[in-house]
Amino acid sequence: MNEKDTLTEAKLLFASGQLEACIESFSQAEESGFDMEDICLSRGAALMALGRFIEASNDFTKVLNVSKKHERAHYFRGLARAALGRYQEAIEDLTVSLAQNNGRGIAHLI
């Protein structure tokens, strides 16, 4: 299976709710060096759904290392940090997200 097929499989697994399997496929795609932003954002979302907030936060940080102003990465990392009780860091991330997309209701609540 080539890198593109691995990424497609990971996205299909994610969409069908097979979170553990999609995380494995996203990790395989990452090892192939395929589109880090897409892989880490998607895998991070799956990790969040499983309550694995530290790993999710790490994936969103990888996205931000490539694209510092990535709104969704800030948003999701903010949610992960809030879940971890790291409220000041969460507020910082969510503030960046809200500056770009004021429609994220949960960000306002946090």
Biopython code that builds the backbone (N, CA, C, O; Angstrom):
import numpy as np
from Bio.PDB.StructureBuilder import StructureBuilder

atoms = [
    (1, "MET", "N", (0.856, -1.180, 0.000)),
    (1, "MET", "CA", (0.000, 0.000, 0.000)),
    (1, "MET", "C", (0.899, 1.239, 0.000)),
    (1, "MET", "O", (1.831, 1.337, 0.799)),
    (2, "ASN", "N", (0.614, 2.183, -0.901)),
    (2, "ASN", "CA", (1.425, 3.394, -0.941)),
    (2, "ASN", "C", (0.931, 4.402, 0.096)),
    (2, "ASN", "O", (-0.095, 4.199, 0.744)),
    (3, "GLU", "N", (1.693, 5.505, 0.239)),
    (3, "GLU", "CA", (1.386, 6.490, 1.274)),
    (3, "GLU", "C", (-0.013, 7.079, 1.118)),
    (3, "GLU", "O", (-0.732, 7.257, 2.102)),
    (4, "LYS", "N", (-0.393, 7.379, -0.114)),
    (4, "LYS", "CA", (-1.707, 7.983, -0.350)),
    (4, "LYS", "C", (-2.811, 7.007, 0.058)),
    (4, "LYS", "O", (-3.802, 7.414, 0.665)),
    (5, "ASP", "N", (-2.649, 5.735, -0.268)),
    (5, "ASP", "CA", (-3.638, 4.735, 0.123)),
    (5, "ASP", "C", (-3.718, 4.605, 1.641)),
    (5, "ASP", "O", (-4.803, 4.430, 2.195)),
    (6, "THR", "N", (-2.573, 4.691, 2.313)),
    (6, "THR", "CA", (-2.549, 4.600, 3.771)),
    (6, "THR", "C", (-3.307, 5.768, 4.383)),
    (6, "THR", "O", (-4.078, 5.580, 5.324)),
    (7, "LEU", "N", (-3.100, 6.959, 3.865)),
    (7, "LEU", "CA", (-3.796, 8.140, 4.373)),
    (7, "LEU", "C", (-5.294, 8.047, 4.098)),
    (7, "LEU", "O", (-6.105, 8.387, 4.959)),
    (8, "THR", "N", (-5.661, 7.594, 2.913)),
    (8, "THR", "CA", (-7.079, 7.422, 2.573)),
    (8, "THR", "C", (-7.725, 6.398, 3.499)),
    (8, "THR", "O", (-8.831, 6.617, 3.993)),
    (9, "GLU", "N", (-7.046, 5.289, 3.734)),
    (9, "GLU", "CA", (-7.558, 4.268, 4.641)),
    (9, "GLU", "C", (-7.751, 4.850, 6.047)),
    (9, "GLU", "O", (-8.770, 4.600, 6.690)),
    (10, "ALA", "N", (-6.777, 5.621, 6.515)),
    (10, "ALA", "CA", (-6.864, 6.214, 7.847)),
    (10, "ALA", "C", (-8.083, 7.124, 7.950)),
    (10, "ALA", "O", (-8.792, 7.098, 8.956)),
    (11, "LYS", "N", (-8.330, 7.921, 6.926)),
    (11, "LYS", "CA", (-9.474, 8.830, 6.937)),
    (11, "LYS", "C", (-10.795, 8.063, 6.911)),
    (11, "LYS", "O", (-11.752, 8.456, 7.577)),
    (12, "LEU", "N", (-10.851, 6.981, 6.152)),
    (12, "LEU", "CA", (-12.063, 6.162, 6.115)),
    (12, "LEU", "C", (-12.311, 5.493, 7.465)),
    (12, "LEU", "O", (-13.450, 5.422, 7.928)),
    (13, "LEU", "N", (-11.257, 5.009, 8.086)),
    (13, "LEU", "CA", (-11.393, 4.404, 9.413)),
    (13, "LEU", "C", (-11.882, 5.438, 10.423)),
    (13, "LEU", "O", (-12.734, 5.145, 11.262)),
    (14, "PHE", "N", (-11.339, 6.640, 10.334)),
    (14, "PHE", "CA", (-11.770, 7.724, 11.227)),
    (14, "PHE", "C", (-13.255, 8.019, 11.021)),
    (14, "PHE", "O", (-14.019, 8.107, 11.982)),
    (15, "ALA", "N", (-13.652, 8.170, 9.766)),
    (15, "ALA", "CA", (-15.042, 8.508, 9.443)),
    (15, "ALA", "C", (-16.010, 7.426, 9.898)),
    (15, "ALA", "O", (-17.163, 7.717, 10.217)),
    (16, "SER", "N", (-15.551, 6.184, 9.929)),
    (16, "SER", "CA", (-16.428, 5.087, 10.331)),
    (16, "SER", "C", (-16.349, 4.797, 11.828)),
    (16, "SER", "O", (-16.954, 3.841, 12.312)),
    (17, "GLY", "N", (-15.597, 5.628, 12.562)),
    (17, "GLY", "CA", (-15.539, 5.487, 14.013)),
    (17, "GLY", "C", (-14.569, 4.449, 14.530)),
    (17, "GLY", "O", (-14.588, 4.124, 15.717)),
    (18, "GLN", "N", (-13.730, 3.927, 13.672)),
    (18, "GLN", "CA", (-12.735, 2.938, 14.078)),
    (18, "GLN", "C", (-11.465, 3.673, 14.498)),
    (18, "GLN", "O", (-10.468, 3.691, 13.776)),
    (19, "LEU", "N", (-11.527, 4.271, 15.674)),
    (19, "LEU", "CA", (-10.511, 5.229, 16.096)),
    (19, "LEU", "C", (-9.141, 4.602, 16.335)),
    (19, "LEU", "O", (-8.136, 5.145, 15.877)),
    (20, "GLU", "N", (-9.077, 3.494, 17.027)),
    (20, "GLU", "CA", (-7.768, 2.863, 17.280)),
    (20, "GLU", "C", (-7.100, 2.481, 15.965)),
    (20, "GLU", "O", (-5.903, 2.703, 15.786)),
    (21, "ALA", "N", (-7.865, 1.913, 15.053)),
    (21, "ALA", "CA", (-7.314, 1.505, 13.758)),
    (21, "ALA", "C", (-6.881, 2.712, 12.938)),
    (21, "ALA", "O", (-5.857, 2.663, 12.256)),
    (22, "CYS", "N", (-7.652, 3.794, 12.998)),
    (22, "CYS", "CA", (-7.273, 4.973, 12.215)),
    (22, "CYS", "C", (-5.998, 5.603, 12.769)),
    (22, "CYS", "O", (-5.168, 6.099, 12.008)),
    (23, "ILE", "N", (-5.841, 5.584, 14.091)),
    (23, "ILE", "CA", (-4.618, 6.134, 14.693)),
    (23, "ILE", "C", (-3.402, 5.372, 14.179)),
    (23, "ILE", "O", (-2.379, 5.974, 13.853)),
    (24, "GLU", "N", (-3.513, 4.066, 14.110)),
    (24, "GLU", "CA", (-2.411, 3.239, 13.586)),
    (24, "GLU", "C", (-2.114, 3.584, 12.124)),
    (24, "GLU", "O", (-0.954, 3.704, 11.730)),
    (25, "SER", "N", (-3.166, 3.741, 11.332)),
    (25, "SER", "CA", (-2.970, 4.080, 9.913)),
    (25, "SER", "C", (-2.375, 5.470, 9.744)),
    (25, "SER", "O", (-1.502, 5.673, 8.900)),
    (26, "PHE", "N", (-2.846, 6.437, 10.546)),
    (26, "PHE", "CA", (-2.255, 7.773, 10.475)),
    (26, "PHE", "C", (-0.774, 7.724, 10.860)),
    (26, "PHE", "O", (0.043, 8.425, 10.264)),
    (27, "SER", "N", (-0.432, 6.913, 11.835)),
    (27, "SER", "CA", (0.972, 6.791, 12.243)),
    (27, "SER", "C", (1.817, 6.185, 11.122)),
    (27, "SER", "O", (2.958, 6.595, 10.909)),
    (28, "GLN", "N", (1.259, 5.218, 10.416)),
    (28, "GLN", "CA", (1.972, 4.647, 9.267)),
    (28, "GLN", "C", (2.171, 5.693, 8.181)),
    (28, "GLN", "O", (3.238, 5.768, 7.573)),
    (29, "ALA", "N", (1.152, 6.492, 7.940)),
    (29, "ALA", "CA", (1.269, 7.554, 6.937)),
    (29, "ALA", "C", (2.313, 8.586, 7.360)),
    (29, "ALA", "O", (3.047, 9.115, 6.526)),
    (30, "GLU", "N", (2.373, 8.866, 8.663)),
    (30, "GLU", "CA", (3.364, 9.825, 9.173)),
    (30, "GLU", "C", (4.776, 9.309, 8.929)),
    (30, "GLU", "O", (5.661, 10.072, 8.540)),
    (31, "GLU", "N", (4.987, 8.024, 9.155)),
    (31, "GLU", "CA", (6.314, 7.438, 8.937)),
    (31, "GLU", "C", (6.739, 7.556, 7.479)),
    (31, "GLU", "O", (7.932, 7.592, 7.177)),
    (32, "SER", "N", (5.770, 7.616, 6.584)),
    (32, "SER", "CA", (6.066, 7.760, 5.161)),
    (32, "SER", "C", (6.319, 9.212, 4.776)),
    (32, "SER", "O", (6.690, 9.505, 3.640)),
    (33, "GLY", "N", (6.115, 10.124, 5.735)),
    (33, "GLY", "CA", (6.386, 11.532, 5.475)),
    (33, "GLY", "C", (5.297, 12.227, 4.686)),
    (33, "GLY", "O", (5.569, 13.190, 3.969)),
    (34, "PHE", "N", (4.078, 11.759, 4.808)),
    (34, "PHE", "CA", (2.982, 12.284, 4.004)),
    (34, "PHE", "C", (2.201, 13.349, 4.753)),
    (34, "PHE", "O", (1.630, 13.039, 5.798)),
    (35, "ASP", "N", (2.146, 14.563, 4.288)),
    (35, "ASP", "CA", (1.329, 15.683, 4.769)),
    (35, "ASP", "C", (1.120, 15.712, 6.287)),
    (35, "ASP", "O", (0.054, 15.354, 6.788)),
    (36, "MET", "N", (2.145, 16.142, 6.995)),
    (36, "MET", "CA", (2.122, 16.156, 8.461)),
    (36, "MET", "C", (0.932, 16.914, 9.040)),
    (36, "MET", "O", (0.337, 16.469, 10.021)),
    (37, "GLU", "N", (0.582, 18.035, 8.456)),
    (37, "GLU", "CA", (-0.532, 18.817, 9.007)),
    (37, "GLU", "C", (-1.816, 18.007, 9.001)),
    (37, "GLU", "O", (-2.509, 17.928, 10.015)),
    (38, "ASP", "N", (-2.129, 17.417, 7.883)),
    (38, "ASP", "CA", (-3.363, 16.640, 7.746)),
    (38, "ASP", "C", (-3.352, 15.422, 8.671)),
    (38, "ASP", "O", (-4.340, 15.138, 9.347)),
    (39, "ILE", "N", (-2.235, 14.713, 8.694)),
    (39, "ILE", "CA", (-2.121, 13.508, 9.520)),
    (39, "ILE", "C", (-2.261, 13.844, 10.996)),
    (39, "ILE", "O", (-3.067, 13.234, 11.698)),
    (40, "CYS", "N", (-1.491, 14.799, 11.465)),
    (40, "CYS", "CA", (-1.480, 15.115, 12.897)),
    (40, "CYS", "C", (-2.787, 15.739, 13.359)),
    (40, "CYS", "O", (-3.225, 15.481, 14.480)),
    (41, "LEU", "N", (-3.412, 16.544, 12.530)),
    (41, "LEU", "CA", (-4.694, 17.130, 12.896)),
    (41, "LEU", "C", (-5.760, 16.037, 13.009)),
    (41, "LEU", "O", (-6.543, 16.022, 13.958)),
    (42, "SER", "N", (-5.783, 15.141, 12.054)),
    (42, "SER", "CA", (-6.775, 14.063, 12.058)),
    (42, "SER", "C", (-6.514, 13.059, 13.175)),
    (42, "SER", "O", (-7.433, 12.665, 13.894)),
    (43, "ARG", "N", (-5.268, 12.651, 13.313)),
    (43, "ARG", "CA", (-4.945, 11.695, 14.381)),
    (43, "ARG", "C", (-5.204, 12.327, 15.748)),
    (43, "ARG", "O", (-5.697, 11.661, 16.659)),
    (44, "GLY", "N", (-4.874, 13.603, 15.890)),
    (44, "GLY", "CA", (-5.136, 14.302, 17.142)),
    (44, "GLY", "C", (-6.612, 14.308, 17.491)),
    (44, "GLY", "O", (-6.981, 14.138, 18.653)),
    (45, "ALA", "N", (-7.459, 14.503, 16.489)),
    (45, "ALA", "CA", (-8.907, 14.480, 16.727)),
    (45, "ALA", "C", (-9.355, 13.101, 17.203)),
    (45, "ALA", "O", (-10.195, 12.997, 18.097)),
    (46, "ALA", "N", (-8.806, 12.053, 16.617)),
    (46, "ALA", "CA", (-9.136, 10.686, 17.043)),
    (46, "ALA", "C", (-8.658, 10.444, 18.473)),
    (46, "ALA", "O", (-9.370, 9.847, 19.279)),
    (47, "LEU", "N", (-7.475, 10.900, 18.773)),
    (47, "LEU", "CA", (-6.946, 10.752, 20.137)),
    (47, "LEU", "C", (-7.813, 11.497, 21.142)),
    (47, "LEU", "O", (-8.051, 11.002, 22.243)),
    (48, "MET", "N", (-8.288, 12.690, 20.768)),
    (48, "MET", "CA", (-9.178, 13.456, 21.643)),
    (48, "MET", "C", (-10.446, 12.658, 21.921)),
    (48, "MET", "O", (-10.908, 12.594, 23.060)),
    (49, "ALA", "N", (-11.002, 12.057, 20.890)),
    (49, "ALA", "CA", (-12.242, 11.295, 21.051)),
    (49, "ALA", "C", (-12.059, 10.115, 21.997)),
    (49, "ALA", "O", (-13.017, 9.664, 22.625)),
    (50, "LEU", "N", (-10.843, 9.621, 22.097)),
    (50, "LEU", "CA", (-10.533, 8.502, 22.996)),
    (50, "LEU", "C", (-10.081, 8.978, 24.374)),
    (50, "LEU", "O", (-9.777, 8.164, 25.246)),
    (51, "GLY", "N", (-10.039, 10.292, 24.569)),
    (51, "GLY", "CA", (-9.621, 10.833, 25.861)),
    (51, "GLY", "C", (-8.125, 10.806, 26.081)),
    (51, "GLY", "O", (-7.665, 10.917, 27.217)),
    (52, "ARG", "N", (-7.363, 10.662, 25.022)),
    (52, "ARG", "CA", (-5.896, 10.624, 25.106)),
    (52, "ARG", "C", (-5.364, 12.029, 24.815)),
    (52, "ARG", "O", (-4.776, 12.294, 23.767)),
    (53, "PHE", "N", (-5.596, 12.922, 25.793)),
    (53, "PHE", "CA", (-5.390, 14.348, 25.584)),
    (53, "PHE", "C", (-3.924, 14.764, 25.467)),
    (53, "PHE", "O", (-3.615, 15.704, 24.734)),
    (54, "ILE", "N", (-3.027, 14.098, 26.161)),
    (54, "ILE", "CA", (-1.604, 14.449, 26.049)),
    (54, "ILE", "C", (-1.107, 14.152, 24.643)),
    (54, "ILE", "O", (-0.454, 14.991, 24.021)),
    (55, "GLU", "N", (-1.412, 12.963, 24.141)),
    (55, "GLU", "CA", (-0.987, 12.598, 22.781)),
    (55, "GLU", "C", (-1.637, 13.521, 21.750)),
    (55, "GLU", "O", (-0.997, 13.931, 20.782)),
    (56, "ALA", "N", (-2.907, 13.842, 21.967)),
    (56, "ALA", "CA", (-3.606, 14.736, 21.047)),
    (56, "ALA", "C", (-2.932, 16.106, 21.028)),
    (56, "ALA", "O", (-2.678, 16.667, 19.962)),
    (57, "SER", "N", (-2.650, 16.633, 22.203)),
    (57, "SER", "CA", (-1.985, 17.929, 22.301)),
    (57, "SER", "C", (-0.648, 17.911, 21.573)),
    (57, "SER", "O", (-0.292, 18.879, 20.900)),
    (58, "ASN", "N", (0.087, 16.819, 21.703)),
    (58, "ASN", "CA", (1.372, 16.687, 21.011)),
    (58, "ASN", "C", (1.193, 16.722, 19.497)),
    (58, "ASN", "O", (1.992, 17.339, 18.792)),
    (59, "ASP", "N", (0.145, 16.060, 18.990)),
    (59, "ASP", "CA", (-0.105, 16.094, 17.546)),
    (59, "ASP", "C", (-0.458, 17.502, 17.077)),
    (59, "ASP", "O", (0.020, 17.946, 16.033)),
    (60, "PHE", "N", (-1.287, 18.200, 17.837)),
    (60, "PHE", "CA", (-1.653, 19.561, 17.437)),
    (60, "PHE", "C", (-0.440, 20.485, 17.487)),
    (60, "PHE", "O", (-0.326, 21.408, 16.681)),
    (61, "THR", "N", (0.464, 20.238, 18.433)),
    (61, "THR", "CA", (1.704, 21.019, 18.498)),
    (61, "THR", "C", (2.550, 20.774, 17.255)),
    (61, "THR", "O", (3.171, 21.703, 16.739)),
    (62, "LYS", "N", (2.583, 19.534, 16.767)),
    (62, "LYS", "CA", (3.322, 19.237, 15.523)),
    (62, "LYS", "C", (2.765, 20.060, 14.363)),
    (62, "LYS", "O", (3.523, 20.581, 13.544)),
    (63, "VAL", "N", (1.447, 20.172, 14.297)),
    (63, "VAL", "CA", (0.837, 20.984, 13.237)),
    (63, "VAL", "C", (1.285, 22.434, 13.377)),
    (63, "VAL", "O", (1.634, 23.081, 12.390)),
    (64, "LEU", "N", (1.273, 22.936, 14.601)),
    (64, "LEU", "CA", (1.645, 24.336, 14.836)),
    (64, "LEU", "C", (3.132, 24.586, 14.612)),
    (64, "LEU", "O", (3.529, 25.719, 14.335)),
    (65, "ASN", "N", (3.949, 23.566, 14.724)),
    (65, "ASN", "CA", (5.366, 23.721, 14.409)),
    (65, "ASN", "C", (5.572, 23.962, 12.916)),
    (65, "ASN", "O", (6.552, 24.585, 12.507)),
    (66, "VAL", "N", (4.638, 23.462, 12.107)),
    (66, "VAL", "CA", (4.703, 23.647, 10.658)),
    (66, "VAL", "C", (3.959, 24.908, 10.241)),
    (66, "VAL", "O", (4.408, 25.641, 9.360)),
    (67, "SER", "N", (2.825, 25.154, 10.877)),
    (67, "SER", "CA", (1.953, 26.267, 10.516)),
    (67, "SER", "C", (1.496, 26.968, 11.794)),
    (67, "SER", "O", (0.470, 26.606, 12.370)),
    (68, "LYS", "N", (2.249, 27.957, 12.232)),
    (68, "LYS", "CA", (2.073, 28.592, 13.546)),
    (68, "LYS", "C", (0.689, 29.177, 13.800)),
    (68, "LYS", "O", (0.266, 29.259, 14.953)),
    (69, "LYS", "N", (-0.015, 29.577, 12.773)),
    (69, "LYS", "CA", (-1.316, 30.224, 12.948)),
    (69, "LYS", "C", (-2.477, 29.313, 12.559)),
    (69, "LYS", "O", (-3.581, 29.800, 12.319)),
    (70, "HIS", "N", (-2.255, 28.028, 12.492)),
    (70, "HIS", "CA", (-3.288, 27.076, 12.083)),
    (70, "HIS", "C", (-4.441, 27.114, 13.081)),
    (70, "HIS", "O", (-4.307, 26.650, 14.214)),
    (71, "GLU", "N", (-5.565, 27.667, 12.657)),
    (71, "GLU", "CA", (-6.683, 27.926, 13.565)),
    (71, "GLU", "C", (-7.210, 26.657, 14.217)),
    (71, "GLU", "O", (-7.404, 26.622, 15.432)),
    (72, "ARG", "N", (-7.442, 25.624, 13.432)),
    (72, "ARG", "CA", (-8.007, 24.394, 14.010)),
    (72, "ARG", "C", (-7.041, 23.719, 14.966)),
    (72, "ARG", "O", (-7.471, 23.146, 15.967)),
    (73, "ALA", "N", (-5.746, 23.772, 14.685)),
    (73, "ALA", "CA", (-4.765, 23.173, 15.595)),
    (73, "ALA", "C", (-4.765, 23.909, 16.935)),
    (73, "ALA", "O", (-4.688, 23.282, 17.992)),
    (74, "HIS", "N", (-4.852, 25.242, 16.888)),
    (74, "HIS", "CA", (-4.948, 26.003, 18.138)),
    (74, "HIS", "C", (-6.223, 25.645, 18.881)),
    (74, "HIS", "O", (-6.208, 25.452, 20.097)),
    (75, "TYR", "N", (-7.328, 25.556, 18.150)),
    (75, "TYR", "CA", (-8.620, 25.242, 18.765)),
    (75, "TYR", "C", (-8.574, 23.875, 19.460)),
    (75, "TYR", "O", (-8.897, 23.759, 20.642)),
    (76, "PHE", "N", (-8.172, 22.857, 18.720)),
    (76, "PHE", "CA", (-8.164, 21.512, 19.295)),
    (76, "PHE", "C", (-7.122, 21.362, 20.402)),
    (76, "PHE", "O", (-7.370, 20.687, 21.401)),
    (77, "ARG", "N", (-5.958, 21.988, 20.227)),
    (77, "ARG", "CA", (-4.960, 21.910, 21.300)),
    (77, "ARG", "C", (-5.486, 22.620, 22.540)),
    (77, "ARG", "O", (-5.246, 22.175, 23.663)),
    (78, "GLY", "N", (-6.203, 23.725, 22.340)),
    (78, "GLY", "CA", (-6.816, 24.415, 23.475)),
    (78, "GLY", "C", (-7.800, 23.525, 24.212)),
    (78, "GLY", "O", (-7.819, 23.508, 25.443)),
    (79, "LEU", "N", (-8.610, 22.793, 23.484)),
    (79, "LEU", "CA", (-9.551, 21.864, 24.116)),
    (79, "LEU", "C", (-8.817, 20.757, 24.864)),
    (79, "LEU", "O", (-9.194, 20.398, 25.980)),
    (80, "ALA", "N", (-7.769, 20.220, 24.248)),
    (80, "ALA", "CA", (-6.993, 19.164, 24.906)),
    (80, "ALA", "C", (-6.343, 19.698, 26.180)),
    (80, "ALA", "O", (-6.355, 19.033, 27.217)),
    (81, "ARG", "N", (-5.788, 20.879, 26.099)),
    (81, "ARG", "CA", (-5.145, 21.465, 27.279)),
    (81, "ARG", "C", (-6.160, 21.753, 28.384)),
    (81, "ARG", "O", (-5.855, 21.575, 29.563)),
    (82, "ALA", "N", (-7.344, 22.188, 28.020)),
    (82, "ALA", "CA", (-8.387, 22.411, 29.024)),
    (82, "ALA", "C", (-8.750, 21.086, 29.701)),
    (82, "ALA", "O", (-8.916, 21.036, 30.920)),
    (83, "ALA", "N", (-8.870, 20.034, 28.924)),
    (83, "ALA", "CA", (-9.190, 18.718, 29.480)),
    (83, "ALA", "C", (-8.100, 18.235, 30.435)),
    (83, "ALA", "O", (-8.368, 17.470, 31.361)),
    (84, "LEU", "N", (-6.878, 18.686, 30.202)),
    (84, "LEU", "CA", (-5.741, 18.314, 31.056)),
    (84, "LEU", "C", (-5.595, 19.247, 32.261)),
    (84, "LEU", "O", (-4.712, 19.052, 33.096)),
    (85, "GLY", "N", (-6.463, 20.261, 32.350)),
    (85, "GLY", "CA", (-6.386, 21.196, 33.455)),
    (85, "GLY", "C", (-5.330, 22.270, 33.264)),
    (85, "GLY", "O", (-4.994, 22.986, 34.207)),
    (86, "ARG", "N", (-4.809, 22.386, 32.066)),
    (86, "ARG", "CA", (-3.794, 23.399, 31.749)),
    (86, "ARG", "C", (-4.524, 24.627, 31.186)),
    (86, "ARG", "O", (-4.432, 24.938, 29.999)),
    (87, "TYR", "N", (-5.250, 25.310, 32.077)),
    (87, "TYR", "CA", (-6.204, 26.323, 31.654)),
    (87, "TYR", "C", (-5.575, 27.555, 31.018)),
    (87, "TYR", "O", (-6.110, 28.071, 30.037)),
    (88, "GLN", "N", (-4.462, 28.041, 31.543)),
    (88, "GLN", "CA", (-3.848, 29.232, 30.960)),
    (88, "GLN", "C", (-3.376, 28.954, 29.537)),
    (88, "GLN", "O", (-3.581, 29.775, 28.643)),
    (89, "GLU", "N", (-2.751, 27.809, 29.327)),
    (89, "GLU", "CA", (-2.318, 27.441, 27.974)),
    (89, "GLU", "C", (-3.523, 27.254, 27.058)),
    (89, "GLU", "O", (-3.488, 27.635, 25.888)),
    (90, "ALA", "N", (-4.595, 26.661, 27.600)),
    (90, "ALA", "CA", (-5.822, 26.470, 26.820)),
    (90, "ALA", "C", (-6.385, 27.818, 26.385)),
    (90, "ALA", "O", (-6.763, 27.992, 25.227)),
    (91, "ILE", "N", (-6.439, 28.760, 27.302)),
    (91, "ILE", "CA", (-6.967, 30.093, 26.981)),
    (91, "ILE", "C", (-6.119, 30.759, 25.900)),
    (91, "ILE", "O", (-6.657, 31.402, 24.999)),
    (92, "GLU", "N", (-4.810, 30.609, 25.983)),
    (92, "GLU", "CA", (-3.928, 31.204, 24.966)),
    (92, "GLU", "C", (-4.230, 30.622, 23.588)),
    (92, "GLU", "O", (-4.362, 31.362, 22.613)),
    (93, "ASP", "N", (-4.339, 29.293, 23.507)),
    (93, "ASP", "CA", (-4.638, 28.661, 22.217)),
    (93, "ASP", "C", (-6.020, 29.065, 21.707)),
    (93, "ASP", "O", (-6.181, 29.394, 20.532)),
    (94, "LEU", "N", (-7.005, 29.038, 22.587)),
    (94, "LEU", "CA", (-8.364, 29.346, 22.172)),
    (94, "LEU", "C", (-8.521, 30.809, 21.777)),
    (94, "LEU", "O", (-9.347, 31.135, 20.925)),
    (95, "THR", "N", (-7.744, 31.684, 22.381)),
    (95, "THR", "CA", (-7.763, 33.097, 21.995)),
    (95, "THR", "C", (-7.258, 33.265, 20.566)),
    (95, "THR", "O", (-7.826, 34.031, 19.787)),
    (96, "VAL", "N", (-6.185, 32.545, 20.224)),
    (96, "VAL", "CA", (-5.666, 32.596, 18.844)),
    (96, "VAL", "C", (-6.724, 32.059, 17.886)),
    (96, "VAL", "O", (-6.963, 32.640, 16.827)),
    (97, "SER", "N", (-7.352, 30.957, 18.257)),
    (97, "SER", "CA", (-8.389, 30.367, 17.413)),
    (97, "SER", "C", (-9.558, 31.339, 17.211)),
    (97, "SER", "O", (-10.012, 31.551, 16.087)),
    (98, "LEU", "N", (-10.030, 31.913, 18.295)),
    (98, "LEU", "CA", (-11.187, 32.817, 18.214)),
    (98, "LEU", "C", (-10.884, 34.084, 17.417)),
    (98, "LEU", "O", (-11.785, 34.654, 16.802)),
    (99, "ALA", "N", (-9.644, 34.524, 17.422)),
    (99, "ALA", "CA", (-9.276, 35.704, 16.641)),
    (99, "ALA", "C", (-9.455, 35.439, 15.144)),
    (99, "ALA", "O", (-9.677, 36.366, 14.365)),
    (100, "GLN", "N", (-9.358, 34.165, 14.750)),
    (100, "GLN", "CA", (-9.498, 33.790, 13.344)),
    (100, "GLN", "C", (-10.886, 33.260, 13.013)),
    (100, "GLN", "O", (-11.348, 33.370, 11.877)),
    (101, "ASN", "N", (-11.557, 32.676, 14.027)),
    (101, "ASN", "CA", (-12.859, 32.060, 13.804)),
    (101, "ASN", "C", (-13.695, 32.244, 15.064)),
    (101, "ASN", "O", (-13.627, 31.431, 15.986)),
    (102, "ASN", "N", (-14.466, 33.290, 15.099)),
    (102, "ASN", "CA", (-15.233, 33.640, 16.291)),
    (102, "ASN", "C", (-16.447, 32.732, 16.505)),
    (102, "ASN", "O", (-17.178, 32.902, 17.480)),
    (103, "GLY", "N", (-16.665, 31.784, 15.615)),
    (103, "GLY", "CA", (-17.832, 30.929, 15.695)),
    (103, "GLY", "C", (-17.641, 29.653, 16.498)),
    (103, "GLY", "O", (-18.497, 28.769, 16.454)),
    (104, "ARG", "N", (-16.566, 29.539, 17.211)),
    (104, "ARG", "CA", (-16.298, 28.322, 17.987)),
    (104, "ARG", "C", (-16.866, 28.509, 19.393)),
    (104, "ARG", "O", (-16.168, 28.967, 20.298)),
    (105, "GLY", "N", (-18.133, 28.150, 19.565)),
    (105, "GLY", "CA", (-18.849, 28.402, 20.818)),
    (105, "GLY", "C", (-18.177, 27.859, 22.060)),
    (105, "GLY", "O", (-18.088, 28.564, 23.066)),
    (106, "ILE", "N", (-17.703, 26.629, 22.019)),
    (106, "ILE", "CA", (-17.100, 26.026, 23.207)),
    (106, "ILE", "C", (-15.853, 26.798, 23.626)),
    (106, "ILE", "O", (-15.533, 26.864, 24.813)),
    (107, "ALA", "N", (-15.155, 27.376, 22.665)),
    (107, "ALA", "CA", (-13.959, 28.158, 22.991)),
    (107, "ALA", "C", (-14.325, 29.353, 23.858)),
    (107, "ALA", "O", (-13.564, 29.727, 24.750)),
    (108, "HIS", "N", (-15.463, 29.946, 23.609)),
    (108, "HIS", "CA", (-15.925, 31.075, 24.430)),
    (108, "HIS", "C", (-16.204, 30.624, 25.858)),
    (108, "HIS", "O", (-15.899, 31.336, 26.815)),
    (109, "LEU", "N", (-16.783, 29.443, 25.991)),
    (109, "LEU", "CA", (-17.117, 28.937, 27.325)),
    (109, "LEU", "C", (-15.884, 28.657, 28.150)),
    (109, "LEU", "O", (-15.845, 28.953, 29.344)),
    (110, "ILE", "N", (-14.885, 28.090, 27.521)),
    (110, "ILE", "CA", (-13.650, 27.745, 28.250)),
    (110, "ILE", "C", (-12.923, 29.012, 28.620)),
    (110, "ILE", "O", (-11.860, 28.955, 29.238)),
]
sb = StructureBuilder()
sb.init_structure("model")
sb.init_model(0)
sb.init_chain("A")
sb.init_seg("    ")
for serial, (resi, resn, name, xyz) in enumerate(atoms, 1):
    if name == "N":
        sb.init_residue(resn, " ", resi, " ")
    sb.init_atom(name, np.array(xyz, "f"), 0.0, 1.0, " ", f" {name:<3s}", serial, name[0])
structure = sb.get_structure()
